[in-house]
């Protein structure tokens, strides 16, 4: 029968160890006292055993039934035991995994290194657990993504550690994340990289440690709007996919990235030891391939493209400089007629920068009074009096001095300042016309204004002209409006429509002509033209003498102009002899260097006061 508070055999256990300890050299306690101590230790042990066994049973149950894969390893990392979930996750039997090192579970060398790093950090630091996403080797030789946790269990010796590897299936999460990541850096229509990824890769290619060269190509489809509007957006999308496929085929190098940057704009980034000629050859091949029809529902659609190319050392400027250079080169290719490539030219760029800066200053210059009117007088050959003055603009630039209109009007078109400049020219010139009319009466010259195309089609033009005429008390006949065949032949007809409405108000229309075809536009379009100005080769041909063929051509033009009841003038006249020859053929008025290249409003007053020039 057991002793109180004890367990069967406990007394014998206690007496046995107390006797042995009492018989040990160096023990000074009597056997009775040793027996008491051993009893207390044994009692503590027997009290702890039931809890320990219960804990072991709970852990064993959790380990066996857990949906999480668990692998228990020895201190050196060899697998001792795995649960059912772990084996199923890797498609292997638990017994086939025992004895393998945990790092051998990695699918690739990189994955094995991550597992080794986790084991080393647990052993050498105070880290309680190591988490990572890795691919583990599956039985079918494929990799399976897992979120792993490596933790340390205390061993049966002080300081010893037993690693435990726990895995959760991360294939779906990883696949979703990869899909979202791909979508965030790729164009959904073409599958090419998008602008965000292109920018990131460009910045990475130009990092301080980079070497060799880099090429950047910007490519735009010419006239893509025609395809989109004419055949529909669905066809346009298929064409863009076809373009993307062709570009991917041409630029297929390892260090090459093709991206869709805008609706019909693409970017190509090439890195490595590059030769400019080789890059150009690739671009030329791409433009040639794009010229081959892309078939959509048996409809062969051909496209052309323009490209801007930059090739430079990676240390020569940052991403913004490179992108700007490619944009400028692309713009030049389009300006040069499209369907071609253009290589970035630093010298042209320096000149363009100065021009663009000039264009950006136009608005402030107009507001600050830096523009003034300038006139080219037209003289009647019969009495050598001023019949009209062609009004133009001159810019008194604070740094570059006096600039003529041909130096800034093209820039005004780019910056949107054409209409403000044109309105200022029109209002100021009509104000001067009113002043001359008040001072000189019928001897006052008419004012001729060549309207910039953008102003000529402005819906407010007619109202502006009428308001200015009424404001200054001017008859509409005091205003001449000059145009040319190019404006009349504008397919949209907007310039022609505006001029027709103004002529109905009473303004006189002047048409610059250089041949018979220009004259025939008048009856063909029913233009109410009162004056024609002969210009170009037909006038230059008799500058130094009377060439028979040129004279016959001139006579034919004048004869036809008379049939149309037109008053005939000529521009670009350089001498009195040329003026006399023109008069002999029927020209009644001239302008050009022979009269004056340009004069101010005060100088117009002097010419009128003198009565002749």
Buried (B, 14 or more C-beta within 10 A) or exposed (E): EEEEEBBEEBBEBBBEBBEEBBEEEEEEEEBEBBBBBBBEEBBEEBEEEEEEEEEEEEEEEEBEEBEBBBBBBBEEBBBEBBBBBBBBBBEBEBEEBBEBBBBBBBBEEEBBEBBBBBBEBBBEEEBEEBEBBBBBBBEEEEBBBBBBBBBBEEEEEEEEBBBBBBBBBBEEEBEEEEEEEEEEBBBEBBEBBBBEBBBEBBEEBBEEEBEEBBBBBBBBBBBBEEBBEEBEEEBBBBBBBBBBBBBBEBBEEEEBBBBBBEEBBBBBBBBBEBEBEEBBEBBBBBBEBBEEEBEBEEEEBEBEBBBBBBBBEBEEBEBEEBBBBBBBBBBBBBEEEBBBBBBBBEEEBEEBEEBBEBBEBBBEBBEEEBBEBBBBBBBBBEEEBBBBBBBBBBBEBEEEEEBBBEBBBEBBBEBEBBBBBBBBBBBBBBBBBBBBBEEBEEEBBBBBBBBBBBBBBBEEBBEBBBEBBEEBEBEBEBBBBBBBBEBBEBEEEBBBBBBBBBBEBEBBBBBBBBBEEBBBBBEEBEBEBBBBBBBBEBBBBBBEEEEEEBBEBBEBBBEBBEEEEBBBBBBBBBEEBBBEBBBEBBBBBBBBEBBBEEBEBEBBBEBBEEEEB
